[in-house]
């Protein structure tokens, strides 16, 4: 059974800010890699991040990073951000801090 994929509003904004070719590439890879086994790690694509990091998973799409969480009980993948690699560390730190504050 396939997982549903939802983008939060800020992730939709991230996606809209990309070139059309990058938007298509991200959407294609999200569908290909996250629809059936979103937690299956691989050396080059999906990575589970350190404990306490939010969101807990990352999908690499060339020079972009897609950060997401999986709600197994609902078979749902929630995408929280689509971020250039160069800005990933800063984005992830801010996201983790916001999550810990309950925002």
ABEGO torsion letter per residue (X at the ends): XBBBBBBBAAAAAAAAABBAAAAAAAAAAAAAAAAABAABBBAAABBBBBBGBOBABBBBBEABBBBBBBBAAAGBBBBABBBBAAAAAAAAAAAAAAAAAGX
